[in-house]
Amino acid sequence: MFEYLNGKLVKISPTNIVIDLSGIGYLISVANPYAWSALMNTEVKIYVHQVIREDAHSLYGFVNESEKALFLRLISVSGIGPKSALAIIAAADNEGLINAIDNSDIKYLTKFPGVGKKTAMQMVLDLAGKFDATGAVGISLLDAAPAGNLALEEAIEALQALGYKATELKKIEKKLEQEAGLTSEEYIKSALKLMMK
């Protein structure tokens, strides 16, 4: 099992990044791929978790050990798979998530894609009071340069890849367009905040 990889970031797409390590490209799914933009073509350290299924071997990547620990706790809940866990982590409001779990705020938890009432209740049952050691996870990378509308398009694409529906995104797109000059990462964070209201 892998703990982390040190390699050159060579590609970013809406759902993953590629790290070149000694001539081998590792495809790694991450919560917010565009958060890595400022690190393109540089050496990076990424914490990983490998999921082996009958039909696929997948790597999931994290900025730090705390983010990885949160992911592992989330996927331990029945009904939350790796894709849903990444979508939850992408919101980057981990303090709000932990408070919602500890306070049984089902309404807040069901705002995440793939989390219905039953899964939200299971999250509370399985995870309430278990975040003392992990605490709130600060997830941020270096700020990337503003990219205009291309950045917004990339953000929308990444949010759809996380499981948000086009109808949900359409409702907030106008507000996001008013925030000109943001990076893809900033648009994603802004969109997630708007959808969590």
N, C-alpha and C positions, 0 to 999 in steps of 0.2 A: 504494500500500500504506500502511496506517495504522501509526504507531508507538505512539501513545497517544491517549486521549480524555480531555478534561476536561469533566465534566458533572455533573448532579445525579442521584444514585442514587434512583430512584423505585419500583423493584419488585425483590423477591427471590423466587425459586422454587427448588425442589430442584435444578435443573440450571443455572440461569442468573440473571443480574441484568439490569436494564434501566437504561441511563443516558440521561437526557434531555439532549440537546445542541441548543440553539437550536430547541426544539420538535419534534425528531426523536428517537424512542426507539430506541436501539441495543440489540438483544438480544445479550448476551455470555455465552457459556458459560464458567464458572469452576470451579476445582477444589473449592472449598468456599464456596458462595454465602452460607451463614449466617455466615461469618466477616466479612461486610460489614454485618451487622445494625446495629452501633453507628453506622454512617455513613449510615443511611437518611435521605433528604431533605436531604443535605448535598452540597456540591461534592466530587467525588473525581477523582483522576487514576488511570487504569487503562491499563496497557500492553496492547496487543492484537496478535494475529496473525490475519490473514484467510486463510481457506482457501476457494478457489473450486473448486467441482466442477460437473459438468454439471447436476445437479439442485438445487444449493444454494450459497449464499454464506454462510459462517459466520464469526463473530468469536469468538475465544478470548481471555480476559482474564487478566491477571496482576498481582499486587501490586507487583512490581518487575522491573527488567531481568534480574536473576539468575534469577528464576523463569521468565521468558520464554525465556532462553537455555537453561535446562534442558529446557523443553518442546520447543524447536526441535531439541535434540540427540536427545531421545527419539523424536520423530516421524521423524527421519532413519533410524531403524532399521526395516528391513523387518519387517512384522508388527505394528508399533505405530502405531495411528492416533491422532488427536487425543483421542478419548474415553478410550482406554487411558492416554495420556500424562497427562491430567487426573487419572485415578484414581490413578496413581503419585504425582503431585505432591501429591494430597490427603493422603497419608500423612504429609507434613511431616517425614519422617525422611530428609532428603536426604543427610545424612552417612552414614547406614546404607546408603542406595541406592548412593552412590558407592563406599563400601567393598565392598559386595557385587559391584559390577561389576568393580572393580579386583582383587578376590580370587577372582573366578570362582565366587561363591556362588550357584549355580543354584537351590538349594532356597529361598533367601530371595527371589530374583527371581520365582519361580513363584507366590508368595503373592499377587501383584497380580492383579486380575481381567483376563482377556484375555491373560495372559502364560503361555504353556506352556513346556515345556522347550526346544523349538526356538527360540522367540522370546527366551528368557532367554539361550541360548547366543549368539544373534545380537547381543544387547545387549552381552555381554562382548566379543565379537569386534570390534564397531564402536566401542564407547565406552571400553574399558579404557584408563586412562592419559590420557584427554582432558579431565579435569575440573580440571586445575591452575589454569586461568584463572578458571573459574566458581566453584569451591569449593563449600562447603556453602551452601545457600540458606536464609536465615532468613525464614520466611513467617508473619507474624502481623499481625493488625489490632487495633484497639482492642477491649477486652473488652466484650461486650454484657451486658445485665442478664439474670439468671437467669430462665428461662421455664418451669421445671417439666417436666411430662410432654409438653406441646406441643413443647417443645424436643427431647425424645427422639424423638417422632414425626417431626418435621422432619428430624432427623439420619438416622433409618432410611430415610426417603424419599429423601434425598439420596444415601445410600450405595447404595441400589438403583439410582438413576439413574446412578451411576458404574459399575455392572455387578456389584456384589456380590449373590449369590443370597440369597433369603429364608432358606434353610436355614442358610447361614453366619451370617447376622445373628441368627437365633433362638438359636444357641449362646451368643452373648455378651449377649443382651438382658437376662437376669437380672442379670448383673454391672453392666450400665449402669444398670439401675433402682435399684441400691443407691447410685449416685452422684447423689443427688437435688440439684436446684438448679443444674445445669450449664446453660450456654447450648447452643444447637444446635451451634455450632462446637466447643465443648469435648467434647460427646458424640461428634461425628464423630472428633475427634482420639483420644479415649479408645478408641472402637470400632476404629479403625485400628491402634492399638497392640496391642489385645487380639488382633486377627486376624493380626498379624505375628509373634506369639509361636510 
